[in-house]
C-alpha cells in the first residue's frame, strides 16, 4: 500500500513556520531588533516603509558576522546562542531558537550586509523565498544592515490579512518602544517613510520613559526598588492620578526580555486598589532580574510567555515593592505644616458622618426659572446663572416639568405655589410624578407603559455623539481657556493628534502644534475642566487608537465616538433637575436613543408584568409568597 504521509519541502515548512513566528511586520521588527541587541550594538536604527510591508530595515553597529555565518544564519534552527539542551537553562540573550531569520527569508526578499571589526571587507547576501540569489564581498561599516522587502510577496493569503499601513506601523512602533524600554543604555532611532520619527539617546530608564511617552510622565513616575537574594526589582509605577483603559501602558521585563503575564499585571493592579477610578488600570515599567535557571522562556516562538520556578515568592516581593512606592508617594505629597487633609481618607466602621447643613436662599424660587432651553448654549448659560444657588438649596420641593417619554414630547404643566405648598399638574386628567435620579447614576421616570430606567452615562454619550455626528446641528459650543494650555505627548500620540486635529477642532477644540511633541490648547468643548485637558486628550487618542478608521467619514465617526465617550457625564455625578430634563429631552429627541454609540444599552422599560415579577406578585395582584 502506498504511503499517504509526505515530508514537506524545506521552503514549504519554513513558510508554515513563518506564519507563527512572523505573523505581521511588527513580529519581524521584534526579531531583527532583538538580534541587533544580542550583537552588542549600542546604536540601532529602524526604517519602515508602508507600515513594514514594503521595507523593514535594521542597521546596527554590533559585532557583525563572518562570510560563512552570514549565509548560515538563514538556515532553519541556526543560532549562536545555544549548543546543547542544557544551555536552555542559562539563556540571557533575547533570541535562541534559530527560527526567525529562516522564517523571514521564506516570505520576503532579504538583503544582508555585515562586517566584523577584524575583517577588511564585509559580506553582501541576497535571499528570496529562502533561495540565495547573490553572495559577494562588499565595503560596509562594522555591524549588520539587514533589509526585508515585500514581506509575504510569495504568500498572498497572508498578505491580504494585513491591516492598513497606519495600523501595521503602530504595531511595529510598539515593538520598537518595548525594545527601547528594555535597553535604555542603547541609542535607538526610528524612521517612517524616510522621515525621522524618534531619536532616543542613551539614557537611564526614567529618561527613556519620558523620551518615549512625553514630559507628562516626568512627575508621575514613582520609583520601585527591591533587592533580595535571587531577585532584583527595579523600575517605575505611575502615581494614581494617571491611569488608562486597558493594559497598554504596562511593561514588564524579565532579564531585559519583554513578557506578558496576566497574573503579575493583576497583582500590581491589586496594589492600586481603591486609588484608581473604576475601569482604569495603572501604568508601570518594571524590570525583574533573576538567575536564568529560575525561569522557562521556551514556551512560545514569540518568547513573550514565561514560567517562573517560584512565582509565589516573586509576587510577594513585587507586591510589597509596589505598595511601598505608592505609600511613599502619598507621604511625600503631604505637607504636615499646611493642615491639609490626607489625599485619601479612611474611616473606621464606627464613624458616623455629621448631619449635613442646608442653607436656604429666601429669595430663590425654582418655578420662576425658564423652561429647559432648546439649545445647549441657552441651557449652559441658564445653568451657569443658577448653579451656585442650586448647590446651596438642594430643595426637595422643586418638582420639574414632567416629560411624556412615550410620545417624546414635553407635557406642559401648570404650577401653583401657595406658601410652602407646591402642586404640579401634568394634565387635566391626572397628576404625574416627577422624573428623578438615583445613586447619582440612573434616571427614573414613569411611562404610560411602566417605568423607564436610564443610564445617565450611556445617555450622555449618545446625546454628545448625536451633536457631533450631525453637521446640520451647527458648530459644537466651546469655551476658551483662561490661559493657553501647553500639553506634551509621545511621538506616536503626536503623530496621531496631528492626523485628527482638524476633526477635533470641529468638535469644539482649538489645538495648535508648536513644534516637537508639544501642542497649545486655546479652547475646548464646554464642560471640560482645564486641569484635565491633557488627560482627556490622551484618553481620546487611546480610544481612537484602539478603534482606528479606514475612510475619512469613518474617521470622523470614530473620533466623535471617542470624544463623546470621554466627555460624557460619568456615573456618580449628581445632576440637577434642569440637567436631568435637558439630558432626557435631548436623548429622546435624537436618533437611536436606546443604545450608546459603543453599543451599550441606554435604558430599560419595566412594564407592569416585569414589576409584578420583581415583587413576586401574580397577575391577580396576590402575593405569591403568601400561601
Long-range contacts (C-beta under 8 A, 24 or more apart in sequence): 10-76, 10-130, 11-106, 11-129, 11-130, 11-131, 13-76, 14-76, 14-102, 14-103, 14-105, 14-106, 14-130, 15-106, 15-107, 15-154, 15-155, 17-76, 17-99, 17-102, 17-103, 17-106, 18-103, 18-104, 18-106, 18-107, 18-155, 19-155, 19-158, 20-301, 21-99, 21-100, 21-103, 21-301, 21-302, 22-100, 22-103, 22-104, 22-107, 22-151, 24-52, 24-162, 24-168, 24-171, 25-51, 25-52, 25-53, 25-56, 25-151, 25-162, 25-168, 25-171, 25-172, 26-52, 26-168, 26-171, 26-172, 26-174, 26-175, 27-175, 27-302, 28-52, 28-56, 28-100, 28-104, 28-108, 28-148, 28-151, 29-56, 29-58, 29-172, 29-175, 29-176, 30-175, 30-178, 30-179, 30-302, 31-95, 31-100, 31-101, 31-104, 32-56, 32-58, 32-100, 32-104, 32-146, 32-148, 33-58, 33-175, 33-176, 33-179, 34-94, 34-95, 34-179, 35-94, 35-95, 35-100, 35-101, 35-144, 36-60, 36-62, 36-144, 37-94, 37-179, 37-182, 37-183, 37-186, 38-62, 38-81, 38-93, 38-94, 38-95, 39-63, 39-64, 39-143, 39-144, 41-143, 41-186, 42-185, 42-186, 42-187, 42-202, 43-186, 43-187, 43-189, 44-186, 44-187, 44-188, 44-189, 45-188, 45-189, 45-190, 45-191, 46-172, 46-176, 46-188, 46-189, 46-190, 46-191, 47-191, 47-194, 48-169, 48-172, 48-190, 48-191, 48-192, 48-193, 49-192, 49-193, 49-194, 50-165, 50-193, 51-162, 51-164, 51-165, 51-166, 51-167, 51-168, 51-169, 51-172, 52-151, 52-168, 52-169, 52-172, 53-150, 53-151, 53-152, 53-159, 53-162, 53-165, 53-168, 54-149, 54-150, 55-147, 55-148, 55-149, 56-147, 56-148, 56-151, 56-172, 57-145, 57-146, 57-147, 57-148, 58-144, 58-145, 58-146, 59-143, 59-144, 59-145, 60-143, 60-144, 60-145, 61-141, 61-142, 61-143, 62-143, 62-144, 63-116, 63-117, 63-143, 64-114, 64-115, 64-116, 64-117, 64-119, 64-122, 64-142, 64-143, 64-144, 65-114, 65-116, 65-123, 65-144, 66-116, 66-119, 66-123, 67-123, 67-135, 67-137, 70-112, 70-114, 70-123, 70-125, 71-125, 71-132, 71-135, 73-101, 74-101, 74-102, 74-105, 74-110, 74-125, 74-127, 74-130, 74-132, 75-102, 76-102, 77-102, 78-102, 88-298, 89-292, 89-293, 90-292, 90-293, 91-292, 91-297, 92-255, 92-292, 94-256, 94-257, 94-303, 95-303, 96-298, 97-298, 97-301, 97-303, 99-301, 102-130, 104-148, 104-151, 105-129, 105-130, 106-130, 107-151, 107-152, 107-153, 107-154, 107-155, 107-158, 108-148, 108-149, 108-150, 108-151, 108-152, 108-153, 109-148, 109-149, 109-150, 109-153, 110-146, 110-147, 110-148, 110-149, 111-146, 111-147, 111-149, 112-144, 112-145, 112-146, 112-147, 113-138, 113-140, 113-144, 113-145, 113-146, 114-140, 114-143, 114-144, 114-145, 115-140, 115-141, 115-142, 115-143, 116-142, 117-142, 129-154, 164-548, 164-550, 166-548, 167-548, 170-492, 170-545, 170-548, 173-197, 173-492, 177-212, 177-492, 178-251, 178-258, 179-258, 180-208, 180-212, 181-205, 181-208, 181-209, 181-212, 181-251, 181-253, 181-258, 181-285, 182-253, 182-256, 182-257, 182-258, 182-287, 183-256, 184-208, 190-491, 197-491, 197-495, 198-491, 205-234, 205-235, 205-236, 205-285, 205-287, 206-236, 209-236, 209-285, 212-490, 212-491, 213-249, 213-490, 214-488, 214-489, 214-490, 214-493, 214-517, 215-488, 215-517, 216-487, 216-488, 216-489, 216-534, 216-538, 217-242, 222-325, 222-326, 222-328, 222-329, 223-325, 224-284, 224-286, 224-321, 224-322, 224-324, 224-325, 225-321, 226-317, 226-318, 226-320, 226-321, 226-324, 228-317, 230-290, 230-291, 230-294, 230-310, 230-313, 231-288, 231-289, 231-290, 231-313, 231-314, 231-317, 232-288, 232-289, 232-290, 233-286, 233-287, 233-288, 233-317, 233-318, 233-321, 234-286, 234-287, 234-289, 235-284, 235-285, 235-286, 235-287, 236-284, 236-285, 236-286, 237-268, 237-282, 237-283, 237-284, 237-285, 237-286, 237-322, 237-325, 237-326, 238-282, 238-283, 238-284, 239-329, 240-272, 240-275, 240-276, 240-282, 240-326, 242-283, 242-535, 243-276, 243-277, 243-280, 243-281, 243-282, 243-283, 244-280, 244-281, 244-283, 244-538, 244-539, 244-542, 245-279, 245-280, 245-281, 245-539, 245-542, 245-543, 246-281, 246-542, 246-546, 247-281, 248-542, 248-546, 249-281, 249-283, 249-284, 250-281, 250-282, 250-283, 250-284, 251-284, 251-285, 251-286, 252-284, 252-286, 252-288, 253-286, 253-287, 253-288, 254-288, 254-289, 254-290, 254-295, 254-306, 255-288, 255-289, 255-290, 255-292, 255-295, 256-287, 257-297, 257-303, 257-306, 258-304, 259-304, 259-305, 259-306, 260-304, 260-305, 261-306, 263-311, 263-315, 264-314, 264-315, 264-318, 267-315, 267-318, 267-319, 268-318, 268-319, 268-322, 270-319, 271-319, 271-322, 271-323, 271-326, 272-326, 274-344, 275-326, 275-344, 278-571, 284-322, 286-318, 288-314, 288-318, 290-314, 358-393, 358-394, 359-392, 359-393, 360-392, 360-393, 360-395, 361-389, 361-392, 361-393, 364-389, 364-393, 365-417, 366-395, 366-398, 366-577, 367-398, 367-415, 367-417, 367-422, 369-578, 371-401, 371-410, 372-401, 372-410, 372-578, 372-581, 372-582, 372-585, 373-582, 376-467, 376-477, 376-526, 377-477, 379-578, 379-582, 380-477, 380-526, 380-527, 382-578, 383-576, 383-578, 383-579, 386-578, 387-576, 390-576, 390-578, 397-422, 398-577, 399-424, 399-434, 399-577, 400-434, 400-435, 400-577, 400-578, 400-580, 400-581, 401-581, 402-426, 402-432, 402-433, 402-434, 402-435, 403-435, 403-445, 403-581, 403-584, 403-585, 403-588, 404-448, 405-445, 405-447, 405-452, 405-584, 405-588, 406-447, 406-448, 406-449, 408-588, 408-589, 410-585, 435-580, 435-581, 435-584, 436-580, 437-574, 437-575, 437-580, 440-571, 440-572, 440-573, 440-574, 440-575, 441-571, 441-572, 441-573, 443-575, 443-580, 443-583, 443-584, 445-584, 447-605, 449-605, 449-607, 450-605, 450-606, 450-607, 450-608, 450-610, 450-611, 451-605, 451-606, 451-611, 452-603, 452-604, 452-605, 452-606, 453-603, 453-604, 453-605, 453-606, 454-584, 454-587, 454-602, 454-603, 455-600, 455-601, 455-602, 455-603, 456-569, 456-571, 456-573, 456-575, 456-583, 457-568, 457-569, 457-570, 457-571, 458-568, 458-595, 458-596, 458-600, 458-601, 458-602, 459-583, 459-584, 459-587, 459-593, 459-596, 459-602, 459-603, 460-568, 460-569, 460-583, 461-564, 461-565, 461-568, 461-596, 461-597, 461-598, 461-600, 462-564, 462-587, 462-590, 462-592, 462-593, 462-595, 462-596, 462-597, 462-602, 463-583, 463-586, 463-587, 463-590, 464-563, 464-564, 464-567, 464-568, 465-560, 465-561, 465-564, 465-596, 465-597, 466-586, 466-590, 466-591, 466-592, 468-507, 468-560, 468-563, 468-564, 469-556, 469-557, 469-560, 475-506, 475-508, 476-506, 476-507, 476-508, 476-525, 477-508, 477-525, 477-526, 478-508, 478-509, 478-510, 478-523, 478-524, 478-525, 478-526, 479-523, 479-524, 479-525, 479-526, 479-528, 480-510, 480-522, 480-523, 481-521, 481-522, 481-523, 481-524, 481-530, 481-533, 482-530, 484-520, 484-521, 484-522, 485-520, 485-521, 485-530, 485-533, 485-534, 486-514, 486-518, 486-519, 486-520, 486-521, 487-518, 487-519, 487-520, 487-521, 487-533, 487-534, 487-537, 488-517, 488-518, 488-534, 489-517, 489-519, 489-537, 489-538, 489-541, 490-517, 491-517, 493-517, 493-538, 493-541, 494-519, 496-541, 496-544, 496-545, 497-537, 497-541, 500-544, 500-555, 500-559, 503-555, 503-556, 503-559, 504-540, 504-559, 504-563, 507-559, 507-560, 507-563, 525-563, 525-567, 527-567, 528-567, 536-566, 536-567, 539-566, 540-566, 560-597, 561-597, 561-598, 564-597, 565-597, 565-598
